[in-house]
Amino acid sequence: MNTATEFNPKRLTLARERRGLTKTKLAKAIGVDVRSVTAYETDAFRPDKERLAQLAQTLRFPIPFFFGDDLDQIAPDIVSFRSMSKMTAGQRDSALGAGAIALLLNEWIAARFDLPAAALPDLSQESSQASLLQVGRTKPEVVHPEAAADTLRRMWGLGELPVKNMIHLLESKGIRVFSLSIDTAQLDAFSMWHADTPFVFLNTMKSCEHSRFDAAHELGHLVLHRHAGSKGQEAEREANAFASAFLMPRASVLANAPHMATVDQLIKFKAFWTVSVAALAYRLHDVGLVSDWHYRNLCIEIAQRGYRKQEPREAPREASQVLAKVFAALREDGTTKADIASALSVHVEEIDQLVFGLALTSMSSASPTALSEARRPDLRVIQGGAEDPSR
């Protein structure tokens, strides 16, 4: 429970940005001049009790939230946003605000559970001759995303088999995976490193196939761009190439995919790698199984059938295994989402929007108590890696 007694203007800024509001819009909502909101956020003067209640109601944060210690706020320059061109500044700020709440939630969980440690290599210079020869290229600067994907698969023992569950795989390697809330529906995904811990945020409004590609895309950013930054179209191209190769290894595609495929064949074969029809068509073209002309025709037909917006034969959505195990332990202990929300001084909806809609309803009739920090259960994540297609 937050016991701070001093108003924290930084928390007001975070709450405003979490709701995607400018100072002008917030001022209009609470009936004050924009200079008053600026003064609140710069600590020139503080809102009185009545105004604070208005701010809390408008921004949908409990009053105690505004009296906490400084939170770890996320600077835009350390974050990789997928499809950033689709975002407004307000949507970006809202996503970063959700990320800040996720850091707070992750800290609360990490104090009570032993979470998997981060185990991600830095593959920014990956261009090994073996990988280059395997994909039939000679220039490292052209091929290194695919070489990195091949290297990471070998390091993680995935071989050429399809990845069974991307979220479980990421979590088994110490990546914290959270969901994006409904009010950031224009965002595909984003990722970042924070205090040597990698984070990925995924939009659960998208199909399973698209979300898996987003997860692989963000994995690409985490291993390729940790130190060099992940800005610009070139970085996005590299992350896309990494994701395509990671989900659909070249040898696997050449061995299992049809040559000169039709759209109906793509729908059938996409289930093997759990990717979208469009992603599979692109990969077949990339590895040379379809010509430029054939690929253009596939893209036209895919768009005409509406498969750019609605994925055919969509696979079941993936969710966090770590959060499910955490909630199972908390449920046994009699701890509810309301208890967690109260400890973080946020509303339950903030928790819901980060945890893939996982339920946490106490099954205990005893009064709820926070899980003892001394308990610290070790969460073993079952790796959602490669699945043998013969099973």
C-alpha positions in Angstrom: 0.0 0.0 0.0 1.3 3.4 -1.0 1.9 5.5 2.2 3.6 8.6 0.7 2.2 11.9 1.9 3.6 14.3 -0.7 1.9 15.0 -4.0 4.1 13.8 -6.8 3.8 15.9 -10.0 5.6 13.3 -12.1 2.9 10.8 -11.4 0.3 13.3 -12.7 2.3 13.6 -15.9 2.4 9.8 -16.3 -1.3 9.5 -15.6 -2.2 12.1 -18.1 0.0 10.6 -20.8 -1.3 7.1 -19.9 -4.7 8.4 -21.0 -3.3 10.0 -24.1 -4.3 13.5 -23.1 -2.5 16.7 -23.8 -2.3 19.3 -21.1 -4.8 21.4 -23.0 -7.3 18.5 -23.1 -6.9 17.7 -19.5 -7.3 21.3 -18.5 -10.6 21.5 -20.5 -11.8 18.3 -18.9 -11.4 19.6 -15.4 -12.4 23.2 -16.2 -9.1 25.0 -15.5 -6.6 27.0 -17.6 -3.8 25.0 -19.2 -1.4 27.0 -17.1 -2.8 25.4 -14.0 -2.1 21.9 -15.3 1.4 23.0 -16.3 1.9 24.3 -12.8 0.7 21.0 -11.2 3.1 19.0 -13.3 6.1 21.3 -12.7 5.2 21.5 -9.0 4.9 25.3 -9.2 1.8 24.8 -7.1 -0.3 21.8 -6.2 -4.0 20.9 -6.8 -6.3 21.4 -3.8 -8.4 18.5 -2.5 -11.3 19.2 -4.8 -9.2 19.6 -7.9 -7.2 16.5 -7.1 -10.4 14.5 -6.9 -11.3 15.8 -10.4 -8.0 14.8 -11.7 -8.3 11.3 -10.3 -11.8 10.9 -11.7 -10.9 12.2 -15.2 -7.6 10.2 -15.4 -9.1 7.1 -13.8 -6.4 6.7 -11.2 -7.0 6.4 -7.5 -6.0 9.5 -5.5 -3.2 7.6 -3.6 -1.5 7.0 -7.0 -0.5 10.7 -7.1 1.3 10.4 -3.8 3.7 7.6 -4.6 7.4 7.7 -5.2 8.9 8.4 -8.6 8.1 5.6 -11.1 10.5 4.3 -13.7 9.2 6.3 -16.7 10.1 5.0 -20.2 11.9 7.4 -22.6 10.7 7.0 -26.2 14.3 6.7 -27.5 14.8 3.3 -25.7 11.7 1.7 -27.1 11.1 -0.2 -30.4 7.6 0.5 -31.7 6.3 -1.7 -34.4 4.4 0.2 -37.1 5.2 3.5 -35.5 3.9 5.4 -38.6 0.4 4.4 -37.5 0.7 6.0 -34.1 -0.3 9.5 -32.9 1.8 11.1 -30.2 -1.0 10.4 -27.7 -1.1 6.7 -28.5 2.7 6.5 -28.1 2.5 8.2 -24.7 -0.4 6.0 -23.7 1.7 2.9 -24.6 4.7 4.2 -22.7 2.4 4.9 -19.7 1.2 1.3 -19.8 4.8 0.2 -19.9 5.5 2.2 -16.8 2.6 0.5 -15.0 4.0 -2.8 -16.2 7.4 -2.1 -14.8 5.6 -1.4 -11.4 3.7 -4.7 -11.7 6.8 -6.6 -12.7 8.7 -5.2 -9.7 5.9 -6.3 -7.4 5.9 -9.8 -8.9 9.7 -10.1 -8.9 9.7 -9.3 -5.1 7.6 -12.4 -4.5 8.6 -14.9 -7.2 11.9 -16.0 -8.7 11.3 -15.2 -12.4 13.4 -16.7 -15.3 16.6 -14.8 -15.8 17.3 -13.0 -19.1 19.2 -15.2 -21.5 19.5 -13.2 -24.7 22.7 -12.9 -26.7 23.7 -9.8 -28.5 23.6 -10.7 -32.2 24.1 -7.2 -33.6 27.3 -8.4 -35.3 26.0 -11.8 -36.3 27.2 -12.7 -39.8 29.0 -16.0 -39.4 30.3 -17.5 -42.6 28.4 -20.8 -41.8 25.2 -18.9 -41.6 25.9 -16.9 -44.8 26.7 -20.0 -46.7 23.5 -21.7 -45.4 21.3 -19.0 -46.8 23.3 -18.6 -50.0 24.5 -15.1 -49.5 28.0 -13.5 -49.2 27.4 -10.0 -47.8 27.0 -9.8 -44.0 25.4 -6.4 -44.1 22.6 -7.8 -46.3 22.0 -11.1 -44.6 22.7 -10.7 -40.9 19.1 -10.7 -39.6 18.6 -14.2 -41.2 22.0 -15.3 -39.9 21.1 -14.0 -36.5 17.8 -15.9 -36.5 19.6 -19.1 -37.6 22.2 -18.6 -34.8 19.6 -18.0 -32.1 17.7 -21.1 -33.1 20.8 -23.2 -32.8 21.7 -21.6 -29.5 18.3 -22.3 -28.1 18.2 -25.9 -29.5 15.1 -25.3 -31.8 16.5 -26.8 -34.9 14.3 -26.4 -37.9 11.0 -27.3 -36.2 8.1 -24.8 -35.8 7.9 -22.7 -32.6 5.0 -24.1 -30.7 4.3 -21.0 -28.6 6.1 -17.7 -29.0 5.1 -16.1 -25.7 6.2 -19.2 -23.7 9.5 -19.3 -25.6 10.2 -15.6 -24.9 9.3 -16.0 -21.2 11.5 -19.1 -20.9 14.4 -16.9 -21.9 13.7 -14.3 -19.3 11.7 -11.8 -21.5 8.8 -10.2 -19.6 5.7 -10.3 -21.9 2.7 -8.1 -21.3 -0.4 -7.3 -23.3 -1.4 -4.0 -24.7 -4.6 -2.5 -23.6 -7.7 -1.8 -25.7 -7.1 1.9 -25.8 -3.8 1.4 -27.6 -5.4 -0.7 -30.3 -3.5 1.2 -33.1 -0.2 -0.2 -31.8 1.1 -3.5 -33.0 3.8 -4.2 -30.4 6.8 -2.6 -28.7 9.9 -3.8 -26.8 12.6 -2.4 -24.7 15.5 -3.3 -22.3 15.1 -2.0 -18.7 17.7 -2.6 -16.1 19.1 -5.6 -18.0 15.6 -7.1 -18.4 14.0 -7.4 -21.8 10.3 -6.5 -22.1 7.8 -7.2 -25.0 4.3 -5.8 -25.2 1.8 -7.4 -27.6 -1.5 -6.2 -29.0 -4.1 -8.9 -28.1 -6.6 -7.4 -30.5 -4.7 -9.0 -33.5 -4.9 -12.5 -34.7 -2.6 -15.2 -33.1 -0.6 -15.4 -36.3 0.0 -11.7 -36.5 0.8 -11.5 -32.8 3.4 -14.3 -33.1 5.1 -12.4 -35.9 5.1 -9.3 -33.8 6.7 -11.2 -30.9 9.4 -12.5 -33.2 9.8 -9.0 -34.7 10.4 -7.6 -31.2 12.7 -10.5 -30.4 14.7 -9.4 -33.4 15.0 -5.9 -32.0 16.1 -7.2 -28.6 19.0 -9.2 -30.0 19.9 -7.1 -33.0 19.5 -3.5 -31.7 20.1 -3.5 -28.0 23.1 -1.1 -28.2 22.8 0.4 -31.6 19.2 1.5 -31.2 16.2 0.4 -33.2 15.0 3.5 -35.1 14.2 3.9 -38.7 13.0 1.8 -41.6 16.3 -0.1 -41.8 15.9 -1.4 -38.3 12.3 -2.4 -39.0 13.4 -4.2 -42.2 16.0 -6.1 -40.2 13.5 -7.1 -37.5 11.0 -8.2 -40.1 13.6 -10.3 -41.9 14.7 -11.8 -38.5 11.0 -12.6 -37.6 10.4 -14.3 -41.0 13.5 -16.4 -40.8 13.0 -17.3 -37.1 9.4 -18.4 -37.5 10.0 -20.0 -40.9 13.5 -21.4 -41.2 14.8 -21.6 -44.8 15.4 -25.3 -44.7 12.0 -26.0 -43.2 10.2 -23.9 -45.8 12.2 -25.5 -48.7 11.4 -29.0 -47.3 7.7 -28.5 -46.5 6.1 -25.7 -48.5 4.6 -26.1 -52.0 6.3 -24.6 -55.1 4.2 -22.1 -57.0 1.6 -22.2 -54.2 -2.0 -21.0 -54.5 -3.7 -19.0 -51.8 -5.8 -22.0 -50.8 -2.5 -24.0 -50.4 -1.1 -21.1 -48.3 -4.1 -21.4 -46.0 -3.5 -25.1 -45.6 0.3 -24.9 -45.0 0.4 -21.8 -42.8 -0.8 -23.9 -39.9 2.5 -25.8 -40.0 4.4 -22.7 -38.8 1.4 -20.8 -37.3 2.0 -17.7 -39.4 -0.3 -15.5 -41.5 -1.1 -16.2 -45.1 0.6 -13.0 -46.1 3.8 -13.8 -44.1 4.0 -17.3 -45.6 3.6 -15.9 -49.2 6.4 -13.4 -48.5 8.7 -16.1 -47.1 8.0 -18.4 -50.2 9.1 -15.5 -52.4 12.1 -14.7 -50.2 13.4 -18.3 -50.5 12.7 -18.5 -54.2 9.8 -20.8 -54.3 7.6 -18.3 -56.1 8.5 -15.7 -58.7 8.1 -12.0 -58.5 5.1 -12.2 -60.8 3.5 -15.0 -58.8 4.1 -13.3 -55.5 2.4 -10.1 -56.8 -0.6 -12.1 -57.8 -0.7 -13.9 -54.5 -0.7 -10.5 -52.7 -3.5 -9.2 -54.9 -5.7 -12.3 -54.2 -4.9 -12.2 -50.5 -6.1 -8.6 -50.3 -9.2 -9.3 -52.4 -10.2 -12.1 -50.1 -9.9 -9.8 -47.1 -7.1 -11.8 -45.5 -5.0 -8.7 -44.7 -7.7 -7.7 -42.1 -9.2 -11.1 -41.2 -6.9 -14.1 -41.0 -8.4 -17.3 -42.3 -8.5 -20.3 -40.0 -7.0 -18.3 -37.1 -5.1 -20.2 -34.5 -5.9 -20.0 -30.8 -4.4 -17.0 -29.1 -1.3 -17.3 -27.0 -1.0 -15.9 -23.5 1.6 -15.5 -20.7 2.6 -18.7 -18.9 4.5 -16.7 -16.2 1.5 -14.6 -15.3 -0.7 -17.6 -15.3 1.6 -19.4 -12.8 1.9 -16.2 -10.7 -1.9 -15.8 -10.5 -2.3 -19.5 -9.7 0.0 -19.1 -6.7 -1.6 -15.9 -5.6 -5.1 -17.5 -5.9 -4.0 -20.2 -3.5 -2.7 -17.6 -1.1 -6.0 -15.7 -1.2 -4.6 -12.7 -3.0 -6.9 -11.0 -5.6 -6.3 -8.6 -8.4 -7.9 -5.9 -6.2 -5.1 -6.6 -3.6 -2.4 -6.1 -6.3 -4.1 -3.0 -7.7 -4.3 -1.5 -4.2 -0.7 -2.3 -3.5 0.2 -0.4 -6.8 -2.3 2.3 -6.2 -4.0 1.7 -9.6 -7.4 0.5 -10.6 -7.9 -3.2 -11.4 -8.5 -2.3 -15.1 -4.8 -1.3 -15.4 -3.8 -4.8 -14.3 -6.4 -6.5 -16.6 -5.0 -4.6 -19.6 -1.5 -6.0 -19.1 -2.1 -9.6 -18.3 -3.9 -11.0 -21.4 -7.2 -11.1 -19.6 -6.1 -13.8 -17.2 -8.5 -14.2 -14.2 -7.4 -14.0 -10.6 -10.4 -14.7 -8.4 -9.6 -15.7 -4.8 -10.7 -19.2 -4.0 -10.0 -18.7 -0.3 -12.5 -17.6 2.2 -9.7 -16.2 4.4 -9.0 -12.6 4.4 -6.6 -11.7 1.5 -3.0 -11.3 2.4 0.0 -10.4 0.2 2.2 -13.3 -0.7 5.2 -13.3 1.6 8.4 -12.1 0.1 10.2 -14.8 1.9 8.3 -17.5 0.0 9.6 -16.5 -3.5 8.4 -19.5 -5.4 10.7 -20.4 -8.4 8.6 -20.2 -11.5 9.7 -22.8 -14.0 8.6 -21.9 -17.5 7.9 -24.8 -19.9 9.6 -23.7 -23.1 7.2 -23.2 -25.9 9.9 -23.9 -28.4 9.9 -26.4 -31.2 7.1 -28.9 -31.8 7.7 -32.1 -33.7 5.2 -32.0 -36.6 5.1 -35.8 -36.6 3.3 -35.9 -33.2 
